């Protein structure tokens, strides 16, 4: 299972590793959040513990609409 390693203070994803958060302890000062297959998450993304979701702090710009 892939898991996100999240800094407890900033809630920023610092790594994606193969680990099971139900049995593998996170490093001190970090959270280990299990990812489902296909769940969008990457290094540098922000974790929201309230909704248990990840968001890209730098999403791509919207595409221009041609009329």
PDB file of N, CA, C and O in Angstrom:
ATOM      1  N   UNK A   1       0.847  -1.168   0.000  1.00  0.00           N
ATOM      2  CA  UNK A   1       0.000   0.000   0.000  1.00  0.00           C
ATOM      3  C   UNK A   1       0.897   1.236   0.000  1.00  0.00           C
ATOM      4  O   UNK A   1       1.866   1.305   0.756  1.00  0.00           O
ATOM      5  N   UNK A   2       0.575   2.203  -0.841  1.00  0.00           N
ATOM      6  CA  UNK A   2       1.297   3.471  -0.824  1.00  0.00           C
ATOM      7  C   UNK A   2       0.750   4.341   0.300  1.00  0.00           C
ATOM      8  O   UNK A   2      -0.445   4.328   0.596  1.00  0.00           O
ATOM      9  N   UNK A   3       1.644   5.090   0.911  1.00  0.00           N
ATOM     10  CA  UNK A   3       1.262   6.003   1.984  1.00  0.00           C
ATOM     11  C   UNK A   3       2.013   7.311   1.817  1.00  0.00           C
ATOM     12  O   UNK A   3       3.151   7.341   1.350  1.00  0.00           O
ATOM     13  N   UNK A   4       1.356   8.383   2.205  1.00  0.00           N
ATOM     14  CA  UNK A   4       1.979   9.702   2.181  1.00  0.00           C
ATOM     15  C   UNK A   4       2.618   9.965   3.538  1.00  0.00           C
ATOM     16  O   UNK A   4       2.009   9.723   4.580  1.00  0.00           O
ATOM     17  N   UNK A   5       3.840  10.457   3.514  1.00  0.00           N
ATOM     18  CA  UNK A   5       4.513  10.893   4.734  1.00  0.00           C
ATOM     19  C   UNK A   5       4.289  12.396   4.816  1.00  0.00           C
ATOM     20  O   UNK A   5       4.751  13.151   3.961  1.00  0.00           O
ATOM     21  N   UNK A   6       3.568  12.824   5.865  1.00  0.00           N
ATOM     22  CA  UNK A   6       3.126  14.214   5.994  1.00  0.00           C
ATOM     23  C   UNK A   6       3.766  14.853   7.222  1.00  0.00           C
ATOM     24  O   UNK A   6       3.718  14.290   8.316  1.00  0.00           O
ATOM     25  N   UNK A   7       4.363  16.026   7.039  1.00  0.00           N
ATOM     26  CA  UNK A   7       4.931  16.776   8.156  1.00  0.00           C
ATOM     27  C   UNK A   7       3.796  17.228   9.073  1.00  0.00           C
ATOM     28  O   UNK A   7       2.860  17.885   8.618  1.00  0.00           O
ATOM     29  N   UNK A   8       3.870  16.879  10.369  1.00  0.00           N
ATOM     30  CA  UNK A   8       2.799  17.217  11.325  1.00  0.00           C
ATOM     31  C   UNK A   8       2.598  18.722  11.476  1.00  0.00           C
ATOM     32  O   UNK A   8       1.473  19.179  11.674  1.00  0.00           O
ATOM     33  N   UNK A   9       3.667  19.487  11.385  1.00  0.00           N
ATOM     34  CA  UNK A   9       3.571  20.933  11.594  1.00  0.00           C
ATOM     35  C   UNK A   9       3.004  21.686  10.415  1.00  0.00           C
ATOM     36  O   UNK A   9       2.208  22.609  10.586  1.00  0.00           O
ATOM     37  N   UNK A  10       3.413  21.297   9.205  1.00  0.00           N
ATOM     38  CA  UNK A  10       2.994  22.046   8.013  1.00  0.00           C
ATOM     39  C   UNK A  10       1.897  21.350   7.226  1.00  0.00           C
ATOM     40  O   UNK A  10       1.230  21.977   6.403  1.00  0.00           O
ATOM     41  N   UNK A  11       1.703  20.049   7.473  1.00  0.00           N
ATOM     42  CA  UNK A  11       0.763  19.198   6.745  1.00  0.00           C
ATOM     43  C   UNK A  11       1.112  19.073   5.265  1.00  0.00           C
ATOM     44  O   UNK A  11       0.241  18.826   4.431  1.00  0.00           O
ATOM     45  N   UNK A  12       2.400  19.248   4.947  1.00  0.00           N
ATOM     46  CA  UNK A  12       2.880  19.099   3.576  1.00  0.00           C
ATOM     47  C   UNK A  12       3.402  17.672   3.385  1.00  0.00           C
ATOM     48  O   UNK A  12       4.106  17.139   4.243  1.00  0.00           O
ATOM     49  N   UNK A  13       3.048  17.063   2.252  1.00  0.00           N
ATOM     50  CA  UNK A  13       3.534  15.731   1.907  1.00  0.00           C
ATOM     51  C   UNK A  13       5.017  15.831   1.568  1.00  0.00           C
ATOM     52  O   UNK A  13       5.400  16.577   0.667  1.00  0.00           O
ATOM     53  N   UNK A  14       5.854  15.082   2.288  1.00  0.00           N
ATOM     54  CA  UNK A  14       7.297  15.124   2.051  1.00  0.00           C
ATOM     55  C   UNK A  14       7.796  13.881   1.310  1.00  0.00           C
ATOM     56  O   UNK A  14       8.916  13.874   0.798  1.00  0.00           O
ATOM     57  N   UNK A  15       6.967  12.824   1.249  1.00  0.00           N
ATOM     58  CA  UNK A  15       7.375  11.616   0.550  1.00  0.00           C
ATOM     59  C   UNK A  15       6.168  10.714   0.357  1.00  0.00           C
ATOM     60  O   UNK A  15       5.181  10.809   1.086  1.00  0.00           O
ATOM     61  N   UNK A  16       6.259   9.832  -0.640  1.00  0.00           N
ATOM     62  CA  UNK A  16       5.276   8.770  -0.856  1.00  0.00           C
ATOM     63  C   UNK A  16       6.067   7.468  -0.744  1.00  0.00           C
ATOM     64  O   UNK A  16       7.049   7.270  -1.459  1.00  0.00           O
ATOM     65  N   UNK A  17       5.633   6.575   0.162  1.00  0.00           N
ATOM     66  CA  UNK A  17       6.370   5.335   0.398  1.00  0.00           C
ATOM     67  C   UNK A  17       5.419   4.142   0.388  1.00  0.00           C
ATOM     68  O   UNK A  17       4.200   4.303   0.454  1.00  0.00           O
ATOM     69  N   UNK A  18       5.988   2.961   0.306  1.00  0.00           N
ATOM     70  CA  UNK A  18       5.205   1.736   0.452  1.00  0.00           C
ATOM     71  C   UNK A  18       5.226   1.386   1.934  1.00  0.00           C
ATOM     72  O   UNK A  18       6.257   0.995   2.481  1.00  0.00           O
ATOM     73  N   UNK A  19       4.071   1.532   2.572  1.00  0.00           N
ATOM     74  CA  UNK A  19       3.933   1.249   4.004  1.00  0.00           C
ATOM     75  C   UNK A  19       2.457   1.095   4.332  1.00  0.00           C
ATOM     76  O   UNK A  19       1.596   1.595   3.607  1.00  0.00           O
ATOM     77  N   UNK A  20       2.172   0.411   5.415  1.00  0.00           N
ATOM     78  CA  UNK A  20       0.804   0.237   5.900  1.00  0.00           C
ATOM     79  C   UNK A  20       0.671   1.025   7.202  1.00  0.00           C
ATOM     80  O   UNK A  20       1.238   0.631   8.221  1.00  0.00           O
ATOM     81  N   UNK A  21      -0.075   2.135   7.181  1.00  0.00           N
ATOM     82  CA  UNK A  21      -0.165   2.962   8.394  1.00  0.00           C
ATOM     83  C   UNK A  21      -0.828   2.265   9.584  1.00  0.00           C
ATOM     84  O   UNK A  21      -0.750   2.760  10.709  1.00  0.00           O
ATOM     85  N   UNK A  22      -1.478   1.128   9.350  1.00  0.00           N
ATOM     86  CA  UNK A  22      -2.088   0.412  10.482  1.00  0.00           C
ATOM     87  C   UNK A  22      -1.057  -0.392  11.267  1.00  0.00           C
ATOM     88  O   UNK A  22      -1.307  -0.774  12.410  1.00  0.00           O
ATOM     89  N   UNK A  23       0.117  -0.655  10.652  1.00  0.00           N
ATOM     90  CA  UNK A  23       1.144  -1.423  11.356  1.00  0.00           C
ATOM     91  C   UNK A  23       2.517  -0.744  11.360  1.00  0.00           C
ATOM     92  O   UNK A  23       3.316  -0.976  12.268  1.00  0.00           O
ATOM     93  N   UNK A  24       2.795   0.083  10.367  1.00  0.00           N
ATOM     94  CA  UNK A  24       4.097   0.748  10.278  1.00  0.00           C
ATOM     95  C   UNK A  24       4.027   2.120  10.955  1.00  0.00           C
ATOM     96  O   UNK A  24       3.171   2.933  10.609  1.00  0.00           O
ATOM     97  N   UNK A  25       4.906   2.383  11.904  1.00  0.00           N
ATOM     98  CA  UNK A  25       4.873   3.687  12.586  1.00  0.00           C
ATOM     99  C   UNK A  25       5.498   4.777  11.706  1.00  0.00           C
ATOM    100  O   UNK A  25       6.449   4.516  10.969  1.00  0.00           O
ATOM    101  N   UNK A  26       4.962   5.985  11.787  1.00  0.00           N
ATOM    102  CA  UNK A  26       5.585   7.086  11.049  1.00  0.00           C
ATOM    103  C   UNK A  26       6.847   7.553  11.761  1.00  0.00           C
ATOM    104  O   UNK A  26       7.017   7.302  12.954  1.00  0.00           O
ATOM    105  N   UNK A  27       7.733   8.232  11.034  1.00  0.00           N
ATOM    106  CA  UNK A  27       8.895   8.821  11.714  1.00  0.00           C
ATOM    107  C   UNK A  27       8.425   9.886  12.703  1.00  0.00           C
ATOM    108  O   UNK A  27       7.352  10.457  12.510  1.00  0.00           O
ATOM    109  N   UNK A  28       9.184  10.169  13.744  1.00  0.00           N
ATOM    110  CA  UNK A  28       8.786  11.211  14.705  1.00  0.00           C
ATOM    111  C   UNK A  28       8.562  12.553  13.992  1.00  0.00           C
ATOM    112  O   UNK A  28       9.381  12.986  13.181  1.00  0.00           O
ATOM    113  N   UNK A  29       7.442  13.193  14.313  1.00  0.00           N
ATOM    114  CA  UNK A  29       7.118  14.490  13.724  1.00  0.00           C
ATOM    115  C   UNK A  29       6.363  14.403  12.414  1.00  0.00           C
ATOM    116  O   UNK A  29       6.121  15.417  11.760  1.00  0.00           O
ATOM    117  N   UNK A  30       5.988  13.177  12.026  1.00  0.00           N
ATOM    118  CA  UNK A  30       5.300  12.984  10.752  1.00  0.00           C
ATOM    119  C   UNK A  30       4.060  12.123  10.936  1.00  0.00           C
ATOM    120  O   UNK A  30       3.940  11.388  11.916  1.00  0.00           O
ATOM    121  N   UNK A  31       3.145  12.221   9.987  1.00  0.00           N
ATOM    122  CA  UNK A  31       1.967  11.370   9.915  1.00  0.00           C
ATOM    123  C   UNK A  31       2.157  10.427   8.750  1.00  0.00           C
ATOM    124  O   UNK A  31       2.823  10.776   7.775  1.00  0.00           O
ATOM    125  N   UNK A  32       1.587   9.241   8.830  1.00  0.00           N
ATOM    126  CA  UNK A  32       1.608   8.286   7.737  1.00  0.00           C
ATOM    127  C   UNK A  32       0.161   8.069   7.320  1.00  0.00           C
ATOM    128  O   UNK A  32      -0.630   7.505   8.076  1.00  0.00           O
ATOM    129  N   UNK A  33      -0.187   8.523   6.107  1.00  0.00           N
ATOM    130  CA  UNK A  33      -1.568   8.482   5.634  1.00  0.00           C
ATOM    131  C   UNK A  33      -1.660   7.512   4.460  1.00  0.00           C
ATOM    132  O   UNK A  33      -1.009   7.705   3.433  1.00  0.00           O
ATOM    133  N   UNK A  34      -2.471   6.472   4.618  1.00  0.00           N
ATOM    134  CA  UNK A  34      -2.653   5.489   3.549  1.00  0.00           C
ATOM    135  C   UNK A  34      -3.368   6.094   2.358  1.00  0.00           C
ATOM    136  O   UNK A  34      -4.289   6.895   2.518  1.00  0.00           O
ATOM    137  N   UNK A  35      -2.942   5.708   1.158  1.00  0.00           N
ATOM    138  CA  UNK A  35      -3.543   6.196  -0.083  1.00  0.00           C
ATOM    139  C   UNK A  35      -4.279   5.058  -0.779  1.00  0.00           C
ATOM    140  O   UNK A  35      -3.783   3.933  -0.837  1.00  0.00           O
ATOM    141  N   UNK A  36      -5.456   5.355  -1.304  1.00  0.00           N
ATOM    142  CA  UNK A  36      -6.175   4.365  -2.092  1.00  0.00           C
ATOM    143  C   UNK A  36      -5.626   4.384  -3.511  1.00  0.00           C
ATOM    144  O   UNK A  36      -5.036   5.379  -3.934  1.00  0.00           O
ATOM    145  N   UNK A  37      -5.812   3.299  -4.248  1.00  0.00           N
ATOM    146  CA  UNK A  37      -5.344   3.242  -5.634  1.00  0.00           C
ATOM    147  C   UNK A  37      -5.965   4.378  -6.437  1.00  0.00           C
ATOM    148  O   UNK A  37      -7.182   4.568  -6.426  1.00  0.00           O
ATOM    149  N   UNK A  38      -5.125   5.123  -7.126  1.00  0.00           N
ATOM    150  CA  UNK A  38      -5.611   6.206  -7.971  1.00  0.00           C
ATOM    151  C   UNK A  38      -5.874   7.505  -7.245  1.00  0.00           C
ATOM    152  O   UNK A  38      -6.234   8.497  -7.879  1.00  0.00           O
ATOM    153  N   UNK A  39      -5.703   7.532  -5.926  1.00  0.00           N
ATOM    154  CA  UNK A  39      -5.947   8.769  -5.179  1.00  0.00           C
ATOM    155  C   UNK A  39      -4.881   9.805  -5.549  1.00  0.00           C
ATOM    156  O   UNK A  39      -3.688   9.509  -5.476  1.00  0.00           O
ATOM    157  N   UNK A  40      -5.290  11.010  -5.944  1.00  0.00           N
ATOM    158  CA  UNK A  40      -4.299  12.018  -6.323  1.00  0.00           C
ATOM    159  C   UNK A  40      -3.543  12.549  -5.107  1.00  0.00           C
ATOM    160  O   UNK A  40      -4.139  13.042  -4.149  1.00  0.00           O
ATOM    161  N   UNK A  41      -2.223  12.437  -5.169  1.00  0.00           N
ATOM    162  CA  UNK A  41      -1.354  12.924  -4.105  1.00  0.00           C
ATOM    163  C   UNK A  41       0.057  12.946  -4.641  1.00  0.00           C
ATOM    164  O   UNK A  41       0.453  12.067  -5.407  1.00  0.00           O
ATOM    165  N   UNK A  42       0.825  13.955  -4.239  1.00  0.00           N
ATOM    166  CA  UNK A  42       2.204  14.042  -4.684  1.00  0.00           C
ATOM    167  C   UNK A  42       3.011  14.805  -3.643  1.00  0.00           C
ATOM    168  O   UNK A  42       2.445  15.471  -2.776  1.00  0.00           O
ATOM    169  N   UNK A  43       4.322  14.707  -3.731  1.00  0.00           N
ATOM    170  CA  UNK A  43       5.191  15.452  -2.834  1.00  0.00           C
ATOM    171  C   UNK A  43       4.927  16.942  -3.012  1.00  0.00           C
ATOM    172  O   UNK A  43       4.834  17.438  -4.135  1.00  0.00           O
ATOM    173  N   UNK A  44       4.806  17.648  -1.892  1.00  0.00           N
ATOM    174  CA  UNK A  44       4.530  19.078  -1.917  1.00  0.00           C
ATOM    175  C   UNK A  44       3.058  19.419  -1.776  1.00  0.00           C
ATOM    176  O   UNK A  44       2.712  20.583  -1.572  1.00  0.00           O
ATOM    177  N   UNK A  45       2.195  18.435  -1.880  1.00  0.00           N
ATOM    178  CA  UNK A  45       0.760  18.678  -1.730  1.00  0.00           C
ATOM    179  C   UNK A  45       0.431  18.884  -0.255  1.00  0.00           C
ATOM    180  O   UNK A  45       1.230  18.557   0.623  1.00  0.00           O
ATOM    181  N   UNK A  46      -0.750  19.428   0.006  1.00  0.00           N
ATOM    182  CA  UNK A  46      -1.207  19.737   1.358  1.00  0.00           C
ATOM    183  C   UNK A  46      -2.254  18.705   1.792  1.00  0.00           C
ATOM    184  O   UNK A  46      -3.178  18.384   1.045  1.00  0.00           O
ATOM    185  N   UNK A  47      -2.087  18.197   3.014  1.00  0.00           N
ATOM    186  CA  UNK A  47      -3.041  17.248   3.585  1.00  0.00           C
ATOM    187  C   UNK A  47      -4.038  17.988   4.457  1.00  0.00           C
ATOM    188  O   UNK A  47      -3.658  18.824   5.277  1.00  0.00           O
ATOM    189  N   UNK A  48      -5.324  17.677   4.279  1.00  0.00           N
ATOM    190  CA  UNK A  48      -6.380  18.249   5.111  1.00  0.00           C
ATOM    191  C   UNK A  48      -6.900  17.131   6.019  1.00  0.00           C
ATOM    192  O   UNK A  48      -7.629  16.254   5.555  1.00  0.00           O
ATOM    193  N   UNK A  49      -6.533  17.150   7.319  1.00  0.00           N
ATOM    194  CA  UNK A  49      -6.962  16.064   8.208  1.00  0.00           C
ATOM    195  C   UNK A  49      -8.461  16.063   8.488  1.00  0.00           C
ATOM    196  O   UNK A  49      -9.014  15.033   8.872  1.00  0.00           O
ATOM    197  N   UNK A  50      -9.118  17.187   8.304  1.00  0.00           N
ATOM    198  CA  UNK A  50     -10.567  17.250   8.536  1.00  0.00           C
ATOM    199  C   UNK A  50     -11.319  16.444   7.488  1.00  0.00           C
ATOM    200  O   UNK A  50     -12.264  15.724   7.810  1.00  0.00           O
ATOM    201  N   UNK A  51     -10.896  16.566   6.233  1.00  0.00           N
ATOM    202  CA  UNK A  51     -11.579  15.866   5.143  1.00  0.00           C
ATOM    203  C   UNK A  51     -10.811  14.636   4.663  1.00  0.00           C
ATOM    204  O   UNK A  51     -11.297  13.886   3.817  1.00  0.00           O
ATOM    205  N   UNK A  52      -9.590  14.429   5.216  1.00  0.00           N
ATOM    206  CA  UNK A  52      -8.724  13.318   4.821  1.00  0.00           C
ATOM    207  C   UNK A  52      -8.450  13.335   3.312  1.00  0.00           C
ATOM    208  O   UNK A  52      -8.484  12.299   2.648  1.00  0.00           O
ATOM    209  N   UNK A  53      -8.178  14.537   2.790  1.00  0.00           N
ATOM    210  CA  UNK A  53      -7.900  14.700   1.366  1.00  0.00           C
ATOM    211  C   UNK A  53      -6.596  15.462   1.171  1.00  0.00           C
ATOM    212  O   UNK A  53      -6.075  16.092   2.092  1.00  0.00           O
ATOM    213  N   UNK A  54      -6.086  15.388  -0.049  1.00  0.00           N
ATOM    214  CA  UNK A  54      -4.864  16.080  -0.432  1.00  0.00           C
ATOM    215  C   UNK A  54      -5.201  17.078  -1.531  1.00  0.00           C
ATOM    216  O   UNK A  54      -6.065  16.824  -2.371  1.00  0.00           O
ATOM    217  N   UNK A  55      -4.504  18.223  -1.518  1.00  0.00           N
ATOM    218  CA  UNK A  55      -4.736  19.210  -2.577  1.00  0.00           C
ATOM    219  C   UNK A  55      -3.398  19.736  -3.088  1.00  0.00           C
ATOM    220  O   UNK A  55      -2.423  19.848  -2.345  1.00  0.00           O
ATOM    221  N   UNK A  56      -3.388  20.054  -4.375  1.00  0.00           N
ATOM    222  CA  UNK A  56      -2.202  20.591  -5.030  1.00  0.00           C
ATOM    223  C   UNK A  56      -2.153  22.086  -4.760  1.00  0.00           C
ATOM    224  O   UNK A  56      -3.069  22.807  -5.156  1.00  0.00           O
ATOM    225  N   UNK A  57      -1.095  22.581  -4.087  1.00  0.00           N
ATOM    226  CA  UNK A  57      -1.025  24.011  -3.795  1.00  0.00           C
ATOM    227  C   UNK A  57      -0.729  24.858  -5.033  1.00  0.00           C
ATOM    228  O   UNK A  57      -0.880  26.079  -5.008  1.00  0.00           O
ATOM    229  N   UNK A  58      -0.310  24.204  -6.108  1.00  0.00           N
ATOM    230  CA  UNK A  58      -0.004  24.895  -7.367  1.00  0.00           C
ATOM    231  C   UNK A  58      -0.713  24.229  -8.530  1.00  0.00           C
ATOM    232  O   UNK A  58      -0.067  23.651  -9.404  1.00  0.00           O
ATOM    233  N   UNK A  59      -2.047  24.305  -8.548  1.00  0.00           N
ATOM    234  CA  UNK A  59      -2.777  23.622  -9.637  1.00  0.00           C
ATOM    235  C   UNK A  59      -2.448  24.286 -10.971  1.00  0.00           C
ATOM    236  O   UNK A  59      -2.079  25.460 -11.012  1.00  0.00           O
ATOM    237  N   UNK A  60      -2.581  23.531 -12.061  1.00  0.00           N
ATOM    238  CA  UNK A  60      -2.315  24.129 -13.356  1.00  0.00           C
ATOM    239  C   UNK A  60      -3.304  25.247 -13.647  1.00  0.00           C
ATOM    240  O   UNK A  60      -4.441  25.206 -13.177  1.00  0.00           O
ATOM    241  N   UNK A  61      -2.879  26.255 -14.425  1.00  0.00           N
ATOM    242  CA  UNK A  61      -3.811  27.337 -14.734  1.00  0.00           C
ATOM    243  C   UNK A  61      -4.969  26.838 -15.576  1.00  0.00           C
ATOM    244  O   UNK A  61      -4.816  25.890 -16.347  1.00  0.00           O
ATOM    245  N   UNK A  62      -6.125  27.469 -15.434  1.00  0.00           N
ATOM    246  CA  UNK A  62      -7.276  27.040 -16.249  1.00  0.00           C
ATOM    247  C   UNK A  62      -6.981  27.285 -17.737  1.00  0.00           C
ATOM    248  O   UNK A  62      -6.281  28.228 -18.105  1.00  0.00           O
ATOM    249  N   UNK A  63      -7.532  26.417 -18.563  1.00  0.00           N
ATOM    250  CA  UNK A  63      -7.315  26.572 -19.998  1.00  0.00           C
ATOM    251  C   UNK A  63      -8.159  27.728 -20.522  1.00  0.00           C
ATOM    252  O   UNK A  63      -9.285  27.950 -20.076  1.00  0.00           O
ATOM    253  N   UNK A  64      -7.600  28.446 -21.459  1.00  0.00           N
ATOM    254  CA  UNK A  64      -8.325  29.579 -22.052  1.00  0.00           C
ATOM    255  C   UNK A  64      -9.497  29.063 -22.874  1.00  0.00           C
ATOM    256  O   UNK A  64      -9.398  28.046 -23.560  1.00  0.00           O
ATOM    257  N   UNK A  65     -10.597  29.780 -22.791  1.00  0.00           N
ATOM    258  CA  UNK A  65     -11.784  29.433 -23.545  1.00  0.00           C
ATOM    259  C   UNK A  65     -11.764  30.238 -24.845  1.00  0.00           C
ATOM    260  O   UNK A  65     -11.678  31.466 -24.819  1.00  0.00           O
ATOM    261  N   UNK A  66     -11.843  29.547 -25.971  1.00  0.00           N
ATOM    262  CA  UNK A  66     -11.842  30.201 -27.272  1.00  0.00           C
ATOM    263  C   UNK A  66     -13.284  30.301 -27.741  1.00  0.00           C
ATOM    264  O   UNK A  66     -14.004  29.304 -27.800  1.00  0.00           O
ATOM    265  N   UNK A  67     -13.693  31.515 -28.074  1.00  0.00           N
ATOM    266  CA  UNK A  67     -15.073  31.713 -28.574  1.00  0.00           C
ATOM    267  C   UNK A  67     -15.095  32.130 -30.007  1.00  0.00           C
ATOM    268  O   UNK A  67     -16.168  32.335 -30.574  1.00  0.00           O
TER     269      UNK A  67
END
